[in-house]
Amino acid sequence: QVQLVESGGGLVQPGGSLRLSCAASGLTFSMYAMSWYRQAPGKQRELVASITRDGGTTNYADSVKGRFTVSRDNAKRTVYLQMNSLKQDDAAVYYCNARFLQLAYWGQGTQVTVSS
């Protein structure tokens, strides 16, 4: 049974930082490209960042470039999202996604709230 468990969300002030983690089990983690998505109330889910299987290539949404960093530790079967200089527009539920060919799995999400 595949499980993706996100953690690290919470309440942070504008300008603050959070580090999200997504721990995977039930799959061969190193074979999967990993991504972070987010969904704010009333909005569609959007891709925030992605990282290839070996961690060699990363991609970011324009809105988070220079502020967010995605990384992974294949030995720990975990992907991370370091979020700095957070803005109110970053508030959303953040989801972890694992993808390999036609296979795709989602975590349950972790809430990020940005408010003073």
N, CA, C and O of each residue as an XYZ file, in Angstrom:
464
protein
N       0.842     -1.193      0.000
C       0.000      0.000      0.000
C       0.880      1.247      0.000
O       1.719      1.438      0.880
N       0.670      2.072     -0.988
C       1.462      3.295     -1.109
C       0.931      4.355     -0.163
O      -0.274      4.595     -0.093
N       1.833      4.979      0.555
C       1.467      6.102      1.422
C       2.446      7.236      1.231
O       3.660      7.036      1.190
N       1.898      8.429      1.115
C       2.677      9.662      1.111
C       2.147     10.497      2.251
O       0.970     10.855      2.271
N       3.012     10.812      3.203
C       2.574     11.523      4.398
C       3.326     12.842      4.502
O       4.532     12.875      4.745
N       2.582     13.927      4.311
C       3.162     15.261      4.426
C       3.162     15.728      5.877
O       2.315     15.331      6.677
N       4.122     16.571      6.191
C       4.192     17.191      7.511
C       4.935     18.506      7.390
O       5.566     18.790      6.372
N       4.851     19.302      8.443
C       5.605     20.545      8.482
C       4.799     21.801      8.223
O       5.321     22.910      8.333
N       3.537     21.638      7.882
C       2.705     22.811      7.682
C       2.391     23.504      8.998
O       2.692     22.992     10.077
N       1.787     24.669      8.889
C       1.422     25.406     10.089
C       1.173     26.860      9.787
O       1.014     27.263      8.635
N       1.144     27.635     10.846
C       0.909     29.080     10.754
C       2.248     29.805     10.811
O       3.072     29.546     11.689
N       2.452     30.708      9.869
C       3.691     31.475      9.822
C       3.361     32.901      9.421
O       2.402     33.145      8.689
N       4.155     33.832      9.901
C       3.954     35.230      9.532
C       4.522     35.495      8.142
O       5.427     34.788      7.701
N       4.011     36.489      7.461
C       4.599     36.878      6.170
C       6.095     37.133      6.330
O       6.535     37.767      7.289
N       6.864     36.627      5.370
C       8.310     36.734      5.453
C       8.981     35.574      6.153
O      10.205     35.447      6.123
N       8.194     34.738      6.777
C       8.741     33.600      7.504
C       9.036     32.408      6.619
O       8.888     32.461      5.398
N       9.459     31.330      7.264
C       9.858     30.128      6.543
C       9.191     28.897      7.142
O       8.857     28.854      8.326
N       9.011     27.900      6.284
C       8.557     26.585      6.701
C       9.269     25.548      5.852
O       9.660     25.814      4.715
N       9.429     24.377      6.414
C       9.973     23.263      5.653
C       8.977     22.113      5.684
O       8.691     21.553      6.742
N       8.462     21.774      4.533
C       7.542     20.647      4.419
C       8.324     19.374      4.105
O       9.351     19.397      3.426
N       7.809     18.276      4.617
C       8.380     16.965      4.327
C       7.290     16.048      3.816
O       6.120     16.198      4.169
N       7.674     15.107      2.990
C       6.747     14.086      2.500
C       7.476     12.755      2.563
O       8.426     12.514      1.818
N       7.019     11.898      3.460
C       7.638     10.591      3.634
C       6.843      9.546      2.864
O       5.623      9.450      3.003
N       7.538      8.774      2.062
C       6.891      7.786      1.200
C       7.136      6.371      1.707
O       8.192      6.063      2.260
N       6.149      5.530      1.508
C       6.287      4.115      1.812
C       5.450      3.324      0.825
O       4.503      3.844      0.235
N       5.811      2.062      0.652
C       5.045      1.199     -0.228
C       5.376      1.337     -1.699
O       4.676      0.783     -2.546
N       6.429      2.065     -2.014
C       6.854      2.198     -3.396
C       8.377      2.302     -3.443
O       9.034      2.588     -2.442
N       8.915      2.060     -4.641
C      10.362      2.209     -4.831
C      10.633      3.684     -5.079
O      10.601      4.155     -6.216
N      10.894      4.388     -4.023
C      10.908      5.848     -4.027
C      11.838      6.414     -5.103
O      11.498      7.390     -5.771
N      12.984      5.811     -5.264
C      13.981      6.365     -6.184
C      13.552      6.280     -7.642
O      14.198      6.877     -8.503
N      12.493      5.562     -7.937
C      12.001      5.452     -9.309
C      10.980      6.535     -9.639
O      10.591      6.685    -10.797
N      10.554      7.274     -8.654
C       9.462      8.225     -8.829
C       9.957      9.663     -8.877
O      10.749     10.096     -8.040
N       9.471     10.392     -9.875
C       9.601     11.842     -9.832
C       8.642     12.354     -8.761
O       7.541     11.828     -8.597
N       9.066     13.370     -8.047
C       8.259     13.887     -6.945
C       7.917     15.354     -7.193
O       8.708     16.118     -7.747
N       6.740     15.708     -6.772
C       6.289     17.088     -6.954
C       5.535     17.563     -5.731
O       5.013     16.772     -4.946
N       5.493     18.872     -5.594
C       4.633     19.534     -4.611
C       3.608     20.356     -5.378
O       3.943     21.105     -6.295
N       2.365     20.199     -4.984
C       1.270     21.002     -5.502
C       0.641     21.747     -4.321
O       0.875     21.425     -3.156
N      -0.150     22.734     -4.662
C      -0.908     23.422     -3.629
C      -2.272     23.808     -4.161
O      -2.478     23.984     -5.362
N      -3.195     23.934     -3.224
C      -4.549     24.339     -3.582
C      -5.085     25.273     -2.517
O      -5.205     24.907     -1.348
N      -5.404     26.476     -2.936
C      -6.001     27.460     -2.061
C      -7.516     27.385     -2.218
O      -8.005     26.899     -3.239
N      -8.268     27.857     -1.224
C      -9.732     27.809     -1.310
C     -10.239     28.512     -2.563
O      -9.860     29.649     -2.843
N     -11.092     27.833     -3.311
C     -11.683     28.418     -4.497
C     -10.786     28.435     -5.721
O     -11.152     28.975     -6.765
N      -9.608     27.838     -5.585
C      -8.673     27.832     -6.704
C      -8.342     26.405     -7.116
O      -8.539     25.455     -6.358
N      -7.839     26.282     -8.324
C      -7.422     24.961     -8.796
C      -6.093     24.568     -8.172
O      -5.295     25.414     -7.767
N      -5.884     23.284     -8.107
C      -4.604     22.796     -7.621
C      -3.527     23.163     -8.645
O      -3.720     23.001     -9.850
N      -2.400     23.656     -8.151
C      -1.338     24.084     -9.044
C      -0.012     23.450     -8.645
O       0.253     23.164     -7.477
N       0.807     23.245     -9.675
C       2.138     22.690     -9.448
C       3.049     23.762     -8.873
O       3.135     24.869     -9.404
N       3.719     23.427     -7.796
C       4.630     24.373     -7.140
C       6.079     24.065     -7.514
O       6.830     24.955     -7.912
N       6.458     22.805     -7.382
C       7.849     22.419     -7.629
C       7.912     20.932     -7.927
O       7.079     20.153     -7.464
N       8.912     20.553     -8.705
C       9.106     19.140     -9.000
C      10.588     18.818     -9.016
O      11.431     19.699     -9.182
N      10.890     17.538     -8.840
C      12.274     17.091     -8.799
C      12.342     15.705     -9.424
O      11.484     14.855     -9.186
N      13.367     15.498    -10.218
C      13.524     14.219    -10.892
C      13.956     13.121     -9.927
O      14.260     13.375     -8.761
N      13.975     11.913    -10.436
C      14.232     10.752     -9.579
C      15.562     10.830     -8.853
O      15.673     10.436     -7.692
N      16.561     11.337     -9.540
C      17.888     11.403     -8.925
C      18.163     12.754     -8.266
O      19.242     12.981     -7.719
N      17.186     13.634     -8.327
C      17.351     14.960     -7.732
C      18.162     15.912     -8.579
O      18.472     17.022     -8.147
N      18.509     15.491     -9.777
C      19.394     16.299    -10.582
C      18.745     17.511    -11.252
O      19.422     18.475    -11.609
N      17.431     17.445    -11.415
C      16.722     18.541    -12.078
C      15.508     18.935    -11.249
O      14.743     18.089    -10.786
N      15.358     20.221    -11.079
C      14.198     20.750    -10.361
C      13.510     21.801    -11.224
O      14.133     22.440    -12.070
N      12.238     21.960    -10.994
C      11.460     22.981    -11.684
C      10.527     23.653    -10.689
O      10.073     23.042     -9.722
N      10.254     24.922    -10.949
C       9.432     25.693    -10.024
C       8.410     26.528    -10.780
O       8.633     26.954    -11.913
N       7.302     26.743    -10.125
C       6.352     27.724    -10.628
C       6.997     29.102    -10.530
O       7.780     29.368     -9.618
N       6.665     29.964    -11.468
C       7.258     31.307    -11.474
C       7.010     32.039    -10.159
O       7.841     32.828     -9.710
N       5.872     31.773     -9.554
C       5.482     32.504     -8.344
C       6.353     32.153     -7.136
O       6.359     32.889     -6.149
N       7.083     31.046     -7.201
C       7.885     30.645     -6.037
C       9.378     30.603     -6.336
O      10.179     30.337     -5.440
N       9.753     30.857     -7.563
C      11.178     30.809     -7.921
C      11.988     31.772     -7.060
O      11.610     32.927     -6.860
N      13.106     31.269     -6.560
C      13.971     32.088     -5.728
C      13.578     32.087     -4.263
O      14.328     32.580     -3.421
N      12.408     31.538     -3.948
C      11.957     31.499     -2.558
C      11.811     30.074     -2.032
O      12.044     29.814     -0.852
N      11.429     29.162     -2.905
C      11.207     27.772     -2.509
C      12.309     26.886     -3.087
O      12.840     27.151     -4.166
N      12.636     25.846     -2.356
C      13.616     24.870     -2.825
C      13.100     23.456     -2.556
O      12.752     23.112     -1.426
N      13.057     22.653     -3.605
C      12.651     21.254     -3.465
C      13.903     20.385     -3.451
O      14.852     20.628     -4.196
N      13.890     19.380     -2.600
C      15.019     18.450     -2.517
C      14.495     17.088     -2.112
O      13.343     16.950     -1.702
N      15.342     16.087     -2.227
C      14.910     14.745     -1.844
C      16.085     13.974     -1.274
O      17.248     14.244     -1.575
N      15.741     13.010     -0.446
C      16.719     12.101      0.125
C      16.195     10.700     -0.165
O      15.298     10.212      0.523
N      16.749     10.064     -1.168
C      16.240      8.756     -1.569
C      16.484      7.693     -0.500
O      15.712      6.742     -0.380
N      17.532      7.850      0.260
C      17.796      6.887      1.335
C      16.722      6.972      2.421
O      16.381      5.968      3.046
N      16.199      8.165      2.636
C      15.151      8.362      3.640
C      13.760      8.311      3.026
O      12.762      8.412      3.739
N      13.688      8.154      1.699
C      12.393      8.082      1.017
C      11.546      9.317      1.321
O      10.347      9.225      1.580
N      12.191     10.447      1.283
C      11.524     11.690      1.681
C      11.852     12.805      0.691
O      12.978     12.922      0.205
N      10.844     13.614      0.410
C      11.032     14.820     -0.384
C      10.675     16.021      0.490
O       9.786     15.948      1.339
N      11.381     17.118      0.266
C      11.236     18.304      1.098
C      10.870     19.517      0.232
O      11.143     19.560     -0.968
N      10.258     20.470      0.873
C      10.019     21.763      0.241
C      10.363     22.835      1.269
O       9.632     23.051      2.235
N      11.477     23.493      1.043
C      11.877     24.617      1.896
C      11.234     25.872      1.337
O      11.440     26.226      0.176
N      10.460     26.534      2.167
C       9.720     27.715      1.733
C      10.191     28.910      2.543
O      10.028     28.947      3.763
N      10.766     29.873      1.870
C      11.255     31.093      2.512
C      10.486     32.304      2.004
O       9.807     32.239      0.979
N      10.597     33.385      2.717
C       9.946     34.644      2.330
C       8.480     34.414      1.976
O       7.999     34.858      0.933
N       7.796     33.728      2.846
C       6.410     33.360      2.562
C       5.516     34.584      2.475
O       5.684     35.562      3.203
N       4.560     34.497      1.557
C       3.593     35.558      1.332
C       2.198     35.022      1.635
O       1.990     33.812      1.720
N       1.271     35.915      1.792
C      -0.099     35.493      2.048
C      -0.636     34.674      0.884
O      -1.458     33.779      1.082
N      -0.182     34.970     -0.318
C      -0.608     34.206     -1.498
C      -0.114     32.765     -1.484
O      -0.598     31.939     -2.258
N       0.839     32.455     -0.617
C       1.336     31.078     -0.530
C       0.448     30.198      0.350
O       0.627     28.980      0.383
N      -0.484     30.786      1.045
C      -1.364     30.016      1.921
C      -2.215     29.044      1.105
O      -2.895     29.433      0.155
N      -2.159     27.783      1.497
C      -2.878     26.743      0.754
C      -2.670     25.412      1.466
O      -1.912     25.314      2.431
N      -3.354     24.401      0.972
C      -3.021     23.036      1.353
C      -1.965     22.542      0.363
O      -2.162     22.616     -0.850
N      -0.867     22.049      0.874
C       0.227     21.574      0.040
C       0.195     20.044     -0.022
O       0.103     19.356      0.994
N       0.273     19.548     -1.249
C       0.185     18.110     -1.491
C       1.474     17.586     -2.125
O       2.096     18.244     -2.959
N       1.840     16.418     -1.713
C       2.968     15.707     -2.288
C       2.435     14.755     -3.366
O       1.382     14.139     -3.203
N       3.173     14.651     -4.450
C       2.781     13.776     -5.556
C       3.981     12.940     -5.992
O       5.093     13.449     -6.132
N       3.733     11.645     -6.203
C       4.756     10.742     -6.728
C       4.291     10.240     -8.080
O       3.136      9.845     -8.239
N       5.187     10.254     -9.056
C       4.778      9.894    -10.413
C       5.835      9.020    -11.079
O       7.029      9.317    -11.046
N       5.355      7.926    -11.688
C       6.213      7.051    -12.479
C       5.389      6.500    -13.622
O       4.465      5.718    -13.398
N       5.698      6.881    -14.806
C       4.930      6.512    -16.008
C       3.457      6.859    -15.752
O       3.138      8.012    -15.464
N       2.573      5.885    -15.854
C       1.150      6.198    -15.650
C       0.724      6.166    -14.186
O      -0.423      6.476    -13.864
N       1.626      5.799    -13.317
C       1.300      5.709    -11.895
C       1.460      7.072    -11.230
O       2.438      7.783    -11.461
N       0.493      7.414    -10.413
C       0.569      8.670     -9.673
C      -0.111      8.497     -8.324
O      -1.190      7.913     -8.225
N       0.534      9.009     -7.298
C       0.001      8.917     -5.945
C       0.053     10.283     -5.279
O       0.917     11.112     -5.564
N      -0.901     10.485     -4.384
C      -1.020     11.766     -3.676
C      -1.022     11.545     -2.181
O      -1.502     10.529     -1.679
N      -0.470     12.532     -1.478
C      -0.616     12.562     -0.045
C      -1.914     13.232      0.351
O      -2.700     13.655     -0.496
N      -2.124     13.319      1.651
C      -3.377     13.876      2.158
C      -3.331     15.388      2.293
O      -4.365     16.029      2.484
N      -2.149     15.955      2.196
C      -1.999     17.400      2.254
C      -1.652     17.914      3.636
O      -1.966     17.292      4.651
N      -1.001     19.058      3.651
C      -0.688     19.746      4.894
C      -0.992     21.223      4.709
O      -0.654     21.815      3.683
N      -1.620     21.799      5.691
C      -2.093     23.194      5.594
C      -0.965     24.172      5.909
O      -0.257     24.029      6.906
N      -0.819     25.146      5.058
C       0.097     26.270      5.302
C      -0.735     27.538      5.377
O      -1.454     27.878      4.437
N      -0.634     28.222      6.481
C      -1.348     29.473      6.699
C      -0.335     30.580      6.898
O       0.562     30.476      7.735
N      -0.483     31.638      6.125
C       0.430     32.779      6.223
C      -0.384     33.981      6.669
O      -1.232     34.484      5.933
N      -0.113     34.429      7.877
C      -0.914     35.517      8.432
C      -0.153     36.204      9.542
O       0.611     35.585     10.283
N      -0.385     37.505      9.637
C       0.232     38.249     10.730
C      -0.729     38.338     11.919
O      -0.390     38.930     12.943
